[in-house]
């Protein structure tokens, strides 16, 4: 069984408002199009309303590693691996999730990460034995088997409101 952990705990200070409330539904829809069996959303600075299971991480200010550990603790005992994605990556391809899962199943690697143009991004799959080694910085610091996803759009990383894709911007109407 493979679950997904969606990290949505940050303060969004550069964005200027809780970007999770703008982007999370799109990310969750894409995760649900993949083969994962369960999804948990980790929040911290801002509450969010969603149909997914949500866990609030009281240590979110300690960094991505703390938030990730909170999410992993919430997964059922039967989960063998977790696919980690970010709530601010609205262009995440469900095929990228399925690709890292497939490579993990064939390789039994403890960490499998998608790359786009040679750059390691998300999703990142963590097999259960790797969960105890999550550093403060998060899974990015764990070496892993890299999986090229160059044929797919990268997930995106929305840090500023100006970075929002057009589909998320409020329509402006001329009066």
Backbone as JSON Lines, residues from 0, in Angstrom:
{"i":0,"aa":"X","n":[0.84,-1.17,0.0],"ca":[0.0,0.0,0.0],"c":[0.88,1.24,0.0]}
{"i":1,"aa":"X","n":[0.56,2.2,-0.87],"ca":[1.3,3.45,-0.97],"c":[0.34,4.61,-0.71]}
{"i":2,"aa":"X","n":[0.72,5.48,0.2],"ca":[-0.07,6.67,0.52],"c":[0.65,7.9,0.03]}
{"i":3,"aa":"X","n":[-0.04,9.02,0.07],"ca":[0.56,10.31,-0.27],"c":[0.52,11.22,0.94]}
{"i":4,"aa":"X","n":[1.6,11.97,1.12],"ca":[1.67,13.01,2.14],"c":[1.83,14.33,1.4]}
{"i":5,"aa":"X","n":[0.86,15.21,1.57],"ca":[0.9,16.53,0.92],"c":[1.29,17.55,1.98]}
{"i":6,"aa":"X","n":[2.43,18.19,1.76],"ca":[2.94,19.17,2.72],"c":[2.34,20.54,2.44]}
{"i":7,"aa":"X","n":[1.56,21.05,3.41],"ca":[0.86,22.32,3.27],"c":[0.96,23.12,4.57]}
{"i":8,"aa":"X","n":[2.1,23.03,5.25],"ca":[2.22,23.59,6.6],"c":[2.83,24.99,6.66]}
{"i":9,"aa":"X","n":[3.46,25.44,5.59],"ca":[4.22,26.68,5.64],"c":[3.38,27.93,5.84]}
{"i":10,"aa":"X","n":[4.05,29.02,6.2],"ca":[3.38,30.28,6.5],"c":[3.03,31.09,5.27]}
{"i":11,"aa":"X","n":[3.6,30.79,4.12],"ca":[3.31,31.52,2.87],"c":[3.64,33.0,2.97]}
{"i":12,"aa":"X","n":[4.68,33.34,3.68],"ca":[5.01,34.76,3.89],"c":[5.35,35.47,2.58]}
{"i":13,"aa":"X","n":[6.08,34.81,1.69],"ca":[6.43,35.45,0.41],"c":[5.21,35.6,-0.48]}
{"i":14,"aa":"X","n":[4.26,34.71,-0.34],"ca":[3.04,34.75,-1.16],"c":[2.12,35.88,-0.71]}
{"i":15,"aa":"X","n":[2.1,36.15,0.6],"ca":[1.28,37.24,1.13],"c":[-0.06,36.8,1.69]}
{"i":16,"aa":"X","n":[-0.45,35.57,1.49],"ca":[-1.68,35.0,2.05],"c":[-1.52,33.48,1.99]}
{"i":17,"aa":"X","n":[-2.42,32.74,2.63],"ca":[-2.28,31.27,2.64],"c":[-2.45,30.66,1.25]}
{"i":18,"aa":"X","n":[-1.34,30.41,0.56],"ca":[-1.4,29.87,-0.8],"c":[-2.0,28.47,-0.82]}
{"i":19,"aa":"X","n":[-1.95,27.78,0.3],"ca":[-2.55,26.44,0.37],"c":[-4.02,26.49,0.01]}
{"i":20,"aa":"X","n":[-4.69,27.55,0.42],"ca":[-6.13,27.67,0.17],"c":[-6.42,27.87,-1.32]}
{"i":21,"aa":"X","n":[-5.45,28.35,-2.06],"ca":[-5.61,28.56,-3.5],"c":[-5.22,27.32,-4.29]}
{"i":22,"aa":"X","n":[-4.17,26.64,-3.87],"ca":[-3.54,25.6,-4.69],"c":[-3.86,24.16,-4.27]}
{"i":23,"aa":"X","n":[-4.22,23.95,-3.04],"ca":[-4.33,22.6,-2.5],"c":[-5.35,21.73,-3.24]}
{"i":24,"aa":"X","n":[-6.51,22.26,-3.57],"ca":[-7.51,21.43,-4.24],"c":[-6.99,20.87,-5.56]}
{"i":25,"aa":"X","n":[-6.26,21.69,-6.32],"ca":[-5.7,21.24,-7.59],"c":[-4.67,20.13,-7.36]}
{"i":26,"aa":"X","n":[-3.81,20.32,-6.38],"ca":[-2.79,19.31,-6.08],"c":[-3.46,18.01,-5.65]}
{"i":27,"aa":"X","n":[-4.46,18.1,-4.79],"ca":[-5.16,16.89,-4.33],"c":[-5.87,16.18,-5.48]}
{"i":28,"aa":"X","n":[-6.45,16.91,-6.39],"ca":[-7.11,16.29,-7.54],"c":[-6.11,15.5,-8.36]}
{"i":29,"aa":"X","n":[-4.92,16.04,-8.53],"ca":[-3.89,15.34,-9.3],"c":[-3.37,14.12,-8.55]}
{"i":30,"aa":"X","n":[-3.21,14.23,-7.25],"ca":[-2.77,13.08,-6.46],"c":[-3.81,11.96,-6.54]}
{"i":31,"aa":"X","n":[-5.07,12.32,-6.48],"ca":[-6.14,11.32,-6.52],"c":[-6.25,10.63,-7.88]}
{"i":32,"aa":"X","n":[-5.72,11.26,-8.93],"ca":[-5.71,10.64,-10.26],"c":[-4.63,9.56,-10.37]}
{"i":33,"aa":"X","n":[-3.75,9.51,-9.39],"ca":[-2.67,8.53,-9.4],"c":[-3.13,7.25,-8.7]}
{"i":34,"aa":"X","n":[-2.2,6.32,-8.53],"ca":[-2.53,5.04,-7.94],"c":[-2.36,4.98,-6.42]}
{"i":35,"aa":"X","n":[-2.13,6.11,-5.74],"ca":[-1.99,6.07,-4.29],"c":[-3.32,5.67,-3.66]}
{"i":36,"aa":"X","n":[-3.25,5.01,-2.52],"ca":[-4.45,4.49,-1.89],"c":[-5.02,5.38,-0.79]}
{"i":37,"aa":"X","n":[-4.24,6.35,-0.34],"ca":[-4.64,7.16,0.81],"c":[-3.88,8.49,0.72]}
{"i":38,"aa":"X","n":[-4.5,9.55,1.23],"ca":[-3.85,10.87,1.21],"c":[-4.0,11.52,2.58]}
{"i":39,"aa":"X","n":[-2.91,12.1,3.07],"ca":[-2.96,12.91,4.27],"c":[-2.32,14.26,3.94]}
{"i":40,"aa":"X","n":[-2.98,15.33,4.39],"ca":[-2.48,16.69,4.19],"c":[-1.94,17.19,5.53]}
{"i":41,"aa":"X","n":[-0.73,17.7,5.51],"ca":[-0.11,18.23,6.73],"c":[-0.21,19.74,6.71]}
{"i":42,"aa":"X","n":[-0.88,20.3,7.71],"ca":[-1.0,21.75,7.82],"c":[-0.21,22.23,9.04]}
{"i":43,"aa":"X","n":[-0.08,23.53,9.15],"ca":[0.65,24.09,10.28],"c":[0.26,25.52,10.53]}
{"i":44,"aa":"X","n":[0.77,26.44,9.73],"ca":[0.54,27.86,9.95],"c":[-0.91,28.26,9.7]}
{"i":45,"aa":"X","n":[-1.56,27.61,8.73],"ca":[-2.91,28.01,8.34],"c":[-3.81,26.78,8.28]}
{"i":46,"aa":"X","n":[-5.01,26.89,8.82],"ca":[-5.96,25.79,8.64],"c":[-6.46,25.78,7.2]}
{"i":47,"aa":"X","n":[-6.8,24.61,6.69],"ca":[-7.39,24.5,5.36],"c":[-8.59,23.58,5.44]}
{"i":48,"aa":"X","n":[-9.52,23.81,4.54],"ca":[-10.69,22.94,4.44],"c":[-10.53,22.12,3.17]}
{"i":49,"aa":"X","n":[-10.63,20.83,3.32],"ca":[-10.48,19.94,2.19],"c":[-11.17,18.63,2.51]}
{"i":50,"aa":"X","n":[-11.44,17.86,1.48],"ca":[-12.06,16.56,1.69],"c":[-11.07,15.49,2.12]}
{"i":51,"aa":"X","n":[-9.78,15.81,2.11],"ca":[-8.76,14.85,2.5],"c":[-8.58,14.84,4.01]}
{"i":52,"aa":"X","n":[-7.95,13.79,4.49],"ca":[-7.6,13.72,5.91],"c":[-6.5,14.76,6.17]}
{"i":53,"aa":"X","n":[-6.68,15.54,7.23],"ca":[-5.74,16.62,7.56],"c":[-5.17,16.38,8.95]}
{"i":54,"aa":"X","n":[-3.86,16.59,9.07],"ca":[-3.21,16.56,10.37],"c":[-2.49,17.9,10.53]}
{"i":55,"aa":"X","n":[-2.68,18.51,11.69],"ca":[-1.97,19.76,11.98],"c":[-0.68,19.41,12.7]}
{"i":56,"aa":"X","n":[0.42,19.95,12.19],"ca":[1.72,19.68,12.77],"c":[2.11,20.85,13.68]}
{"i":57,"aa":"X","n":[2.15,20.64,14.99],"ca":[2.49,21.73,15.9],"c":[3.95,22.19,15.76]}
{"i":58,"aa":"X","n":[4.8,21.33,15.19],"ca":[6.22,21.69,15.02],"c":[6.52,22.21,13.63]}
{"i":59,"aa":"X","n":[5.53,22.65,12.87],"ca":[5.73,23.04,11.48],"c":[6.83,24.08,11.29]}
{"i":60,"aa":"X","n":[7.01,24.96,12.27],"ca":[8.02,26.01,12.15],"c":[9.45,25.47,12.16]}
{"i":61,"aa":"X","n":[9.62,24.22,12.56],"ca":[10.95,23.6,12.56],"c":[11.4,23.22,11.16]}
{"i":62,"aa":"X","n":[10.5,23.24,10.19],"ca":[10.89,22.96,8.81],"c":[10.14,21.81,8.19]}
{"i":63,"aa":"X","n":[10.49,21.58,6.92],"ca":[9.81,20.56,6.13],"c":[9.96,19.16,6.74]}
{"i":64,"aa":"X","n":[11.1,18.89,7.32],"ca":[11.32,17.57,7.93],"c":[10.34,17.3,9.05]}
{"i":65,"aa":"X","n":[10.1,18.3,9.89],"ca":[9.15,18.13,10.99],"c":[7.74,17.9,10.45]}
{"i":66,"aa":"X","n":[7.35,18.65,9.44],"ca":[6.02,18.48,8.85],"c":[5.88,17.11,8.21]}
{"i":67,"aa":"X","n":[6.91,16.69,7.52],"ca":[6.88,15.38,6.88],"c":[6.76,14.26,7.91]}
{"i":68,"aa":"X","n":[7.52,14.36,8.98],"ca":[7.42,13.34,10.03],"c":[6.02,13.29,10.64]}
{"i":69,"aa":"X","n":[5.38,14.46,10.81],"ca":[3.99,14.49,11.31],"c":[3.07,13.71,10.37]}
{"i":70,"aa":"X","n":[3.2,13.93,9.08],"ca":[2.36,13.25,8.12],"c":[2.61,11.75,8.09]}
{"i":71,"aa":"X","n":[3.87,11.36,8.12],"ca":[4.21,9.93,8.09],"c":[3.67,9.2,9.31]}
{"i":72,"aa":"X","n":[3.67,9.87,10.46],"ca":[3.14,9.23,11.68],"c":[1.65,8.93,11.57]}
{"i":73,"aa":"X","n":[0.95,9.65,10.72],"ca":[-0.5,9.47,10.57],"c":[-0.88,8.35,9.62]}
{"i":74,"aa":"X","n":[0.08,7.78,8.93],"ca":[-0.25,6.75,7.94],"c":[-0.48,5.41,8.63]}
{"i":75,"aa":"X","n":[-1.4,4.61,8.09],"ca":[-1.69,3.3,8.67],"c":[-0.47,2.39,8.66]}
{"i":76,"aa":"X","n":[-0.43,1.42,9.56],"ca":[0.69,0.5,9.68],"c":[0.95,-0.3,8.41]}
{"i":77,"aa":"X","n":[-0.06,-0.56,7.62],"ca":[0.11,-1.34,6.4],"c":[0.74,-0.59,5.24]}
{"i":78,"aa":"X","n":[0.94,0.71,5.39],"ca":[1.54,1.5,4.31],"c":[3.02,1.17,4.21]}
{"i":79,"aa":"X","n":[3.43,0.79,3.02],"ca":[4.82,0.41,2.79],"c":[5.67,1.58,2.32]}
{"i":80,"aa":"X","n":[5.03,2.58,1.71],"ca":[5.76,3.74,1.18],"c":[4.84,4.93,1.12]}
{"i":81,"aa":"X","n":[5.44,6.11,1.14],"ca":[4.68,7.36,1.04],"c":[5.26,8.2,-0.1]}
{"i":82,"aa":"X","n":[4.38,8.74,-0.9],"ca":[4.77,9.67,-1.95],"c":[4.58,11.06,-1.38]}
{"i":83,"aa":"X","n":[5.64,11.86,-1.37],"ca":[5.59,13.19,-0.79],"c":[5.46,14.2,-1.92]}
{"i":84,"aa":"X","n":[4.47,15.1,-1.78],"ca":[4.28,16.19,-2.73],"c":[4.06,17.48,-1.96]}
{"i":85,"aa":"X","n":[4.25,18.58,-2.64],"ca":[4.07,19.89,-2.02],"c":[2.75,20.51,-2.45]}
{"i":86,"aa":"X","n":[2.1,21.2,-1.53],"ca":[0.82,21.84,-1.82],"c":[0.96,23.01,-2.77]}
{"i":87,"aa":"X","n":[2.18,23.47,-3.01],"ca":[2.34,24.61,-3.93],"c":[2.88,24.19,-5.29]}
{"i":88,"aa":"X","n":[2.64,22.93,-5.66],"ca":[3.04,22.42,-6.97],"c":[1.82,22.02,-7.79]}
{"i":89,"aa":"X","n":[1.06,23.0,-8.31],"ca":[-0.22,22.71,-8.93],"c":[-0.15,22.01,-10.28]}
{"i":90,"aa":"X","n":[1.03,21.88,-10.86],"ca":[1.15,21.22,-12.16],"c":[1.67,19.78,-12.04]}
{"i":91,"aa":"X","n":[1.64,19.25,-10.84],"ca":[2.07,17.89,-10.59],"c":[1.36,16.92,-11.53]}
{"i":92,"aa":"X","n":[2.11,16.08,-12.19],"ca":[1.52,15.1,-13.1],"c":[1.24,13.8,-12.36]}
{"i":93,"aa":"X","n":[0.01,13.31,-12.39],"ca":[-0.28,12.01,-11.77],"c":[0.64,10.91,-12.3]}
{"i":94,"aa":"X","n":[1.03,11.01,-13.57],"ca":[1.93,10.0,-14.15],"c":[3.29,10.02,-13.45]}
{"i":95,"aa":"X","n":[3.74,11.17,-12.95],"ca":[5.01,11.23,-12.22],"c":[4.9,10.44,-10.92]}
{"i":96,"aa":"X","n":[3.76,10.56,-10.25],"ca":[3.54,9.79,-9.02],"c":[3.58,8.3,-9.33]}
{"i":97,"aa":"X","n":[2.84,7.91,-10.35],"ca":[2.8,6.49,-10.71],"c":[4.17,5.99,-11.17]}
{"i":98,"aa":"X","n":[4.93,6.84,-11.81],"ca":[6.26,6.43,-12.29],"c":[7.21,6.15,-11.13]}
{"i":99,"aa":"X","n":[7.22,7.03,-10.11],"ca":[8.12,6.78,-8.98],"c":[7.67,5.55,-8.2]}
{"i":100,"aa":"X","n":[6.37,5.32,-8.13],"ca":[5.87,4.12,-7.46],"c":[6.31,2.87,-8.22]}
{"i":101,"aa":"X","n":[6.17,2.9,-9.54],"ca":[6.57,1.75,-10.35],"c":[8.07,1.46,-10.22]}
{"i":102,"aa":"X","n":[8.9,2.5,-10.25],"ca":[10.34,2.3,-10.1],"c":[10.66,1.74,-8.71]}
{"i":103,"aa":"X","n":[9.98,2.24,-7.69],"ca":[10.19,1.71,-6.34],"c":[9.84,0.23,-6.27]}
{"i":104,"aa":"X","n":[8.72,-0.14,-6.85],"ca":[8.3,-1.54,-6.8],"c":[9.3,-2.45,-7.49]}
{"i":105,"aa":"X","n":[9.9,-1.98,-8.57],"ca":[10.87,-2.79,-9.32],"c":[12.24,-2.8,-8.66]}
{"i":106,"aa":"X","n":[12.6,-1.7,-7.99],"ca":[13.97,-1.56,-7.46],"c":[14.09,-1.81,-5.97]}
{"i":107,"aa":"X","n":[13.02,-1.61,-5.23],"ca":[13.03,-1.69,-3.77],"c":[13.92,-0.62,-3.14]}
{"i":108,"aa":"X","n":[14.2,0.46,-3.88],"ca":[14.98,1.57,-3.33],"c":[14.19,2.23,-2.2]}
{"i":109,"aa":"X","n":[14.89,2.73,-1.19],"ca":[14.21,3.37,-0.06],"c":[13.75,4.79,-0.39]}
{"i":110,"aa":"X","n":[14.41,5.44,-1.33],"ca":[14.04,6.8,-1.75],"c":[14.06,6.84,-3.27]}
{"i":111,"aa":"X","n":[12.97,7.3,-3.86],"ca":[12.87,7.45,-5.31],"c":[12.33,8.86,-5.58]}
{"i":112,"aa":"X","n":[13.05,9.62,-6.41],"ca":[12.66,11.0,-6.65],"c":[12.56,11.29,-8.14]}
{"i":113,"aa":"X","n":[11.56,12.07,-8.51],"ca":[11.38,12.5,-9.9],"c":[12.37,13.61,-10.22]}
{"i":114,"aa":"X","n":[12.87,13.59,-11.46],"ca":[13.7,14.69,-11.94],"c":[13.08,15.24,-13.22]}
{"i":115,"aa":"X","n":[13.31,16.5,-13.43],"ca":[12.84,17.19,-14.62],"c":[14.03,17.99,-15.14]}
{"i":116,"aa":"X","n":[14.48,17.67,-16.34],"ca":[15.66,18.35,-16.87],"c":[16.87,18.18,-15.97]}
{"i":117,"aa":"X","n":[16.97,17.04,-15.3],"ca":[18.09,16.76,-14.42],"c":[17.97,17.35,-13.02]}
{"i":118,"aa":"X","n":[16.9,18.09,-12.74],"ca":[16.72,18.7,-11.42],"c":[15.75,17.85,-10.59]}
{"i":119,"aa":"X","n":[16.19,17.49,-9.39],"ca":[15.36,16.69,-8.49],"c":[14.25,17.56,-7.91]}
{"i":120,"aa":"X","n":[13.02,17.1,-8.12],"ca":[11.84,17.81,-7.6],"c":[10.9,16.78,-6.98]}
{"i":121,"aa":"X","n":[9.61,17.03,-7.06],"ca":[8.6,16.12,-6.52],"c":[7.86,15.46,-7.67]}
{"i":122,"aa":"X","n":[7.3,14.34,-7.41],"ca":[7.16,13.63,-6.15],"c":[8.43,12.9,-5.72]}
{"i":123,"aa":"X","n":[8.49,12.64,-4.42],"ca":[9.55,11.82,-3.83],"c":[8.87,10.69,-3.08]}
{"i":124,"aa":"X","n":[9.28,9.47,-3.36],"ca":[8.72,8.32,-2.66],"c":[9.7,7.9,-1.57]}
{"i":125,"aa":"X","n":[9.15,7.67,-0.39],"ca":[9.94,7.21,0.75],"c":[9.39,5.87,1.22]}
{"i":126,"aa":"X","n":[10.2,4.82,1.1],"ca":[9.81,3.52,1.64],"c":[9.87,3.61,3.16]}
{"i":127,"aa":"X","n":[9.08,2.84,3.82],"ca":[8.97,2.9,5.29],"c":[10.33,2.88,6.01]}
{"i":128,"aa":"X","n":[11.32,2.09,5.6],"ca":[12.61,2.11,6.31],"c":[13.3,3.49,6.3]}
{"i":129,"aa":"X","n":[12.98,4.34,5.34],"ca":[13.6,5.67,5.26],"c":[12.93,6.69,6.17]}
{"i":130,"aa":"X","n":[11.76,6.38,6.68],"ca":[11.0,7.35,7.46],"c":[11.73,7.81,8.71]}
{"i":131,"aa":"X","n":[12.51,6.96,9.3],"ca":[13.23,7.32,10.53],"c":[14.43,8.21,10.27]}
{"i":132,"aa":"X","n":[14.8,8.36,9.01],"ca":[16.0,9.15,8.67],"c":[15.68,10.52,8.08]}
{"i":133,"aa":"X","n":[14.47,10.99,8.23],"ca":[14.1,12.28,7.65],"c":[14.83,13.4,8.39]}
{"i":134,"aa":"X","n":[15.71,14.13,7.69],"ca":[16.43,15.23,8.35],"c":[15.54,16.46,8.49]}
{"i":135,"aa":"X","n":[16.02,17.43,9.24],"ca":[15.28,18.68,9.46],"c":[14.89,19.33,8.13]}
{"i":136,"aa":"X","n":[15.77,19.27,7.15],"ca":[15.53,19.92,5.86],"c":[14.47,19.21,5.03]}
{"i":137,"aa":"X","n":[14.14,17.98,5.4],"ca":[13.16,17.22,4.65],"c":[13.81,16.17,3.78]}
{"i":138,"aa":"X","n":[13.02,15.51,2.96],"ca":[13.47,14.37,2.17],"c":[14.47,14.75,1.09]}
{"i":139,"aa":"X","n":[14.52,16.0,0.72],"ca":[15.45,16.44,-0.33],"c":[16.89,16.06,-0.01]}
{"i":140,"aa":"X","n":[17.23,15.98,1.26],"ca":[18.6,15.69,1.67],"c":[18.93,14.2,1.63]}
{"i":141,"aa":"X","n":[17.93,13.36,1.46],"ca":[18.18,11.92,1.41],"c":[18.58,11.51,0.0]}
{"i":142,"aa":"X","n":[19.7,10.82,-0.14],"ca":[20.06,10.34,-1.49],"c":[19.03,9.33,-1.95]}
{"i":143,"aa":"X","n":[18.79,9.3,-3.25],"ca":[17.8,8.37,-3.75],"c":[18.0,8.02,-5.2]}
{"i":144,"aa":"X","n":[17.2,7.08,-5.66],"ca":[17.17,6.68,-7.04],"c":[16.39,7.74,-7.81]}
{"i":145,"aa":"X","n":[16.99,8.3,-8.84],"ca":[16.36,9.38,-9.61],"c":[15.65,8.81,-10.83]}
{"i":146,"aa":"X","n":[14.45,9.35,-11.07],"ca":[13.61,8.89,-12.17],"c":[13.32,10.06,-13.08]}
{"i":147,"aa":"X","n":[13.76,9.97,-14.32],"ca":[13.53,11.06,-15.28],"c":[12.05,11.17,-15.61]}
{"i":148,"aa":"X","n":[11.55,12.38,-15.47],"ca":[10.17,12.7,-15.84],"c":[10.17,13.86,-16.83]}
{"i":149,"aa":"X","n":[11.18,13.87,-17.69],"ca":[11.35,14.98,-18.63],"c":[10.2,15.11,-19.62]}
{"i":150,"aa":"X","n":[9.45,14.05,-19.84],"ca":[8.32,14.09,-20.76],"c":[7.07,14.67,-20.1]}
{"i":151,"aa":"X","n":[7.16,14.99,-18.81],"ca":[6.03,15.54,-18.06],"c":[6.34,16.96,-17.61]}
{"i":152,"aa":"X","n":[5.29,17.74,-17.36],"ca":[5.5,19.07,-16.81],"c":[5.99,18.95,-15.38]}
{"i":153,"aa":"X","n":[6.98,19.79,-14.99],"ca":[7.38,19.8,-13.59],"c":[6.21,20.27,-12.73]}
{"i":154,"aa":"X","n":[6.22,19.92,-11.44],"ca":[5.07,20.22,-10.59],"c":[4.85,21.7,-10.32]}
{"i":155,"aa":"X","n":[5.88,22.51,-10.47],"ca":[5.76,23.93,-10.13],"c":[6.14,24.15,-8.68]}
{"i":156,"aa":"X","n":[6.37,25.38,-8.36],"ca":[6.73,25.78,-7.0],"c":[6.33,27.23,-6.85]}
{"i":157,"aa":"X","n":[5.13,27.46,-6.4],"ca":[4.57,28.8,-6.33],"c":[4.97,29.44,-5.0]}
{"i":158,"aa":"X","n":[5.86,30.42,-5.07],"ca":[6.3,31.12,-3.87],"c":[5.68,32.51,-3.75]}
{"i":159,"aa":"X","n":[5.39,33.14,-4.88],"ca":[4.86,34.5,-4.89],"c":[3.53,34.53,-5.64]}
{"i":160,"aa":"X","n":[2.64,35.42,-5.26],"ca":[1.33,35.52,-5.92],"c":[1.49,35.77,-7.41]}
{"i":161,"aa":"X","n":[2.52,36.5,-7.8],"ca":[2.75,36.75,-9.23],"c":[3.11,35.49,-10.0]}
{"i":162,"aa":"X","n":[3.52,34.43,-9.3],"ca":[3.88,33.16,-9.94],"c":[2.66,32.29,-10.25]}
{"i":163,"aa":"X","n":[1.49,32.69,-9.76],"ca":[0.29,31.87,-9.97],"c":[-0.02,31.7,-11.45]}
{"i":164,"aa":"X","n":[-0.28,30.47,-11.87],"ca":[-0.76,30.27,-13.24],"c":[-2.09,31.0,-13.44]}
{"i":165,"aa":"X","n":[-2.35,31.38,-14.65],"ca":[-3.56,32.16,-14.97],"c":[-4.84,31.5,-14.44]}
{"i":166,"aa":"X","n":[-4.91,30.18,-14.47],"ca":[-6.15,29.51,-14.08],"c":[-6.52,29.74,-12.61]}
{"i":167,"aa":"X","n":[-5.57,30.22,-11.8],"ca":[-5.85,30.49,-10.39],"c":[-6.12,31.97,-10.1]}
{"i":168,"aa":"X","n":[-5.93,32.81,-11.08],"ca":[-6.08,34.25,-10.84],"c":[-7.55,34.65,-10.99]}
{"i":169,"aa":"X","n":[-8.0,35.53,-10.12],"ca":[-9.39,35.99,-10.24],"c":[-9.56,36.72,-11.57]}
{"i":170,"aa":"X","n":[-10.69,36.48,-12.18],"ca":[-10.96,37.15,-13.45],"c":[-11.16,38.64,-13.21]}
{"i":171,"aa":"X","n":[-10.6,39.42,-14.06],"ca":[-10.83,40.88,-14.0],"c":[-11.81,41.21,-15.1]}
{"i":172,"aa":"X","n":[-12.79,41.95,-14.75],"ca":[-13.85,42.29,-15.72],"c":[-13.89,43.78,-15.9]}
{"i":173,"aa":"X","n":[-14.06,44.16,-17.16],"ca":[-14.19,45.59,-17.45],"c":[-15.63,45.99,-17.21]}
{"i":174,"aa":"X","n":[-15.79,47.11,-16.6],"ca":[-17.14,47.6,-16.3],"c":[-17.63,48.46,-17.43]}
